[in-house]
Amino acid sequence: MQNALPGLYQCFGKGHDSLIPILQGIQNRFKYIPKEVISIIADDLLMYESDIYGVITFYTQFRLNPVGEHIIKICKGTACHVGGAETVAEAVRDILKIDEQETSKDQKFTLEYVACLGCCSLAPVMMIDDKVYAHLTNEKIKKILEEY
């Protein structure tokens, strides 16, 4: 974990204004921000750990817990809500036997709800990793998840 930091410091520096890009880099590498790395960053950036935790918990993009191999994001925006987002969420929860912010027992999927994925004309939608799936039905959802 500590090996990732020098490269990030080289890119972004060690100023307080570098904290968010450094945290993004750590999360890109590990898919979450390991607690052990927070104290190292605090020492290196001359910050309090509590300030770093404050930033991490303020921004919803950051995670403090490990996630599954694939992250499923279900859109809960207005168009998707009207188009059946709750039915999509229920189907995913039933198939994977997990709730929001949970990871499947096989560590394959983590389920998240998001305010909007920006694909309103394709509602209802979900995203797995970086791929968007549109006009979802229960049958489509089952087939999509079987692909993984």
N, C-alpha and C positions, 0 to 999 in steps of 0.2 A: 504494500500500500504506500509506504513511504517513497518507493521508487517513482511513483507517478508525480510527486510534488515538484521535484527540481525542474522538470520540463514545463510544468504549468507556471512556475515562478519565472522561468526564462521568458515565456510568452507574455505573461500578464504583469509581472513584477510582484513586489511584496507590499504594496500599499493597501490601505483599507479599501480603496476603490477597486481593488483586484479581487475582493472576496467572492463576489457573485460569479465571475468567469472561472475562478478556481474551483468553486463548488460545482459548477456545471461540468467542468472537465473531470472532476472526481466521479460525479454521477454518470457521465457518459461512459467512463471506464468500468465502473462496478455496478451500474444500474441503481445504485443508492449511495448514500453517504455514510460510510462506516463510522461508528462512534469513535473508534480509536484515532481516526485521522483528524477529528475535530480539535483534539488537544494539541496535536502537532501543528496544525494550521494556526491555532491561537498563539502558540509560542513563536512560530515563524513570522507572523504578521503583527506581533505585539498587540494582540487583542484578548479580550476576555472570552472564555468559552461560552458564557451566557449570551454575549452579543452575537456570536456565530449561530448558536441555537435559535436566537431571535430571528435572524435572517432566514434560516432554514425553515422554521415553522411559519413564517409570514408568507413565503412564496409556496404555492401549492405544487409547483413543479418539482420541488425537492422531496426526497424520501429518506427516512432514517432506517427503514427496514428493507431487507432483501425482497426482491420481487421475482416472479416467475420468468421463465425463458421468454414468454410472449406477454405483452401487456395489451389487454383489451380495453378500449375506451368506448363507452356507450354515450352517444350524444343525448343530452337532456334539454337541448334548446327548444324554443317554441315550436318550430316547424316539426322537429322530431317528436316532441311531446304530442302534438296534434296527430302526427302520423303513426304513432304507436310505440314510442320509445319504451314505455313501461312494459309492453308485451315483449319487446326485444330483451330488455333487462331480465325479465322473469324467465324467458327461455334460456338465456345464457346461465343464469343462476341455477336453474333446474338441471341443465345438462352437466355443468361443471361442479355442482354441489358446493358453491361458494357464494358469499355475499360481497358487496362493495368493499374494496380495500383488502380483500382476502386473496390468498394464493392457493391454488389447487394443491391437493396432497402430493401429487406427482411433481410439483414445482414447475409445471408447464405454463400455467396461466395466472395472471393477476388481473382482477377486474376493477376498473375505475369508471366513475361517471364524470363527464365533463359538461360544462355549460354550453359549448357549441363547438362543432368541428368545422364550421364554415361550408357545409355542403347542403344547405337548406333545401335546394331543389331536388335532392336525392333522398329525402327523408323517408323512413327512419334509417339512420346510418350508425355504423360502429367502425372503429379502426382497430386493427390488430397490427402492432408495431407501427409501420408507416404505410400500411395498405388500408384503403377505405373500402368498405362494403356497403352497398346502397340498396334501397328499396327492399329492406329485409322482411322476411317472413320466418316463421318457425322452421319450416323445411329448409330454407336457405341457410339459416343459422346452424342447423345441425350439420349440413354438408360442409359448410365453411370450417367449423371446428374440427371435423373429421380430417380435413386436409393437413392439420397440424399434428 
